[in-house]
Amino acid sequence: MAKAEASRPRDRGATEERILAAVGEVLARDGFHALGINAIAREAAVDKVLIYRYFGGLPELLRTWGASGRFWPSLQELLGDDADTVRALPWAQRYALFFDRFIDALRRRPLTLEILAAEIVERNELTAILETEREQWGAQAEALFGGADFERAPQLRGITLLLVAGVMYLLVRSRKIRIFGGIDLRSDAGWDALKAAVAGMAQPLLDAASAAPSRRSGTR
């Protein structure tokens, strides 16, 4: 295999893509416990030396994979083609749009749902890398979609966290069950109903959170 790889002209970009694709294939088929340089090199049909040369090692490779959009949706994917228009939307519309696109993005990633399920019972150095990537993504998403409203209504952070966690839980559950609370979790109609619920509560939620005294102001 190594000789065949060395004997043909090497396109680094294409080889990197094969290696990144192989990460997902190994994870999907065998899980985190089987993810290693040798397994990825076999899946990608490359010499493992190239993985070290191009990425530095397994942790660096997984960080690159996590940031590539294969595992987690990028902010650009959530913003869409007209980012300036999204940024200019009133907060409630921007909030609802985030959940609309976040839900769709995760539904398009069945491997991500498998990984989220596995993380509940298996935590290691590699899952921690993906956790870190998500935390960084979350901070960026908050700044983009929450903005100043999160600053003046800090209760929204906790509520939003519960909503995001709820979305992830229901999507993970949808792998094994279809109906939850009367909602068909495997249908567009079911998720459209949940999106509509978030959209309907967004403005009242903002108004209520803005009117409520924060702990900070209460201690002054």
N, C-alpha and C positions, 0 to 999 in steps of 0.2 A: 504493500500500500504506500509506504513512504517513498519507494523508488518510483512508483507511478506518479505520485504527486510531484516529485522532483523533476521528472522527465518532461512534463508539459509546462508551457509558459504559465507563469503564475500571475493571476489578476488578484491583487491583494484585496480589493473591495469585494469581489465575488467570493473569495475565500472567507473573509470575515463574515459575510452574510450567511454562508453555509455553516460556519461555526455557531453563530448566534441562533440560527434555525435549529441546529442540533441540540442546543440547550433546552429549548422548548420540547423537542421530541423526547429527549431522555426524561425530562420532568413529567411529561404527560404519561409516558409508558411505565416508568419505573419509580418515580417519586424522588424526593430529596435525598434519601439515603443512598441512592445509586448514582447521584450526580458527582462526577469526578472528571479530571482531565482525560483520563484514558477512555472513559465511556463516551465523552463528547467527541474526542478525536475519532473514535471508531464510527460514531454516527455520522460525522461530517466527512469521513473518508479523507482525513488529513493527518499529517505527521503532528504529534502532540507538541513538537518543538514550535510549530507555528502559533499555537495558542499562547505559549509563553512569550513568543516574539511580538505578536500583535496585541496581546491584551495584558501581559504581565503575570497572569496566574488566574486561578479559579475565582477568588473574590473580585478581582478587577473585571473579569469576564462577566460575572453575574451582575455587577453594577452596570456595566454597559448594556447587558440584556434588559435589566430592569428599566433603564432610561430610554430604551429604544422604541417604546410604545407597544412592544409585543405583549408585555405583562400588564402595564398600567397605562391608561389613556393619557396622552400628553395634554397640557393646557391648550396647545394649539388645536388639538382635535376637538376640545370642548368649546373653544371660541368659534371654530368654523372659519369660513372664508372671509368674513367681514368682522374682524376683531374690533375695529373702532366702533362699529354699530352696536355690538354687544356691550362694550364698555359704556356707551352712552345711554343704555336702557335705564329706566327707573329701577331702583333696587329690587322691588318685588318681582318684576319681570326677569331681571338678571338672576335672581335667586332660583326662580322656577325653571329657568332655562338651564342652569347648572345641573339641577337634578334630572331634568329631561335628558340631557346629553350624557350625563354620568351613567344613568341607568342603561341607556342604549349602548354605551361604550363597553360596559361590563358584560352585557348580554351577548355582545359580539365576541367575547373572549372566554370560551368554555374552559380553556386551560387555566386562566386566572381563577376561575371559580374552584377548580380542583385544588389549586395551590392554597387558596384561602381556607378551604376545608381542611387541608393537610396541616396548615399552620396551627390549627386549634389543638392538635394532639402531638405535633412534632415541631420542636423549636431547636434550631441549631445556628451555627455561624452564618449559614447561607440564608436561612429565613430572616435572620436579623438584618442582613444587608438589604433585603427587599422591604423590610419594615422601615428602615431608615430612609429609603427612597420614597416611600409613601408619606412619611412624616414631612419630608422636605416638600413634596408635591402639595400636601395639605396646606402648608404655610403659604405657598405661592397661590394656591387656589383661593384661600381665604382673603388674601390681599387683593386679588383680582375681582372676585365676585362679591366679597363682603365689603371691602373698602372702609370708608369712614363710618358707615352705619354700624359695623361691628365695634368700632371704637366707642361710639356713644351709647350702644346697647350691648354691653358685653355678655348679657344672658344669651344672646343669639348664638354664641360659640357653642355652648353646651347643648342647646336645642339642635343646632345643625349637626353636631357630633352624633347625637342620638339618631337623627334622621339618616345620616350617612351609614351608621352602623346597622340600622334597620334595613336599609337597601341591601347592604352586603349580606346580612343574615338571610333575608328572603331569597336572594339570588342563590346563595349556597344551598338553602333548603330546596330550591326548585330543581336541583340535580336529582333528588330522590322522591320528592312529592310534588303533586300538581296543584292541589288546592290547599290554601292556608287562609283561614278566616273568611271563607267564601270567595276568595280571589283566586283566579286561575293564574298561577305564577309562570306558566309556560305559554301564555298567550299574549299577543300584543294588546288585546282588549283589557286584560287584567292589569298590565303595567300602565296602560293609558289611564285607567281609573286611579291608580296610585299617583301618577304624575299630576292628574287634575286635582287630587286632594292637596298635594304640596302647593300647587299654583293658587288654589283657593285660600290657603291659610297664610300665604307669604306676607301679604300686606297687613292683615290683622295681627300677625305675629310680630312684625316690625313695629307697629303702632303700640302694641302692648309692652314689648320689651323696651321701647324708647320711653314710655311713660313710667315704667317701674323704676323706683330708686335703686341705684346700684349699691353694692356693699361699700364701695369706695366712698361714694357721696354720703352714705349713712354714717360713716365714721368720722366725718369732718366735724 
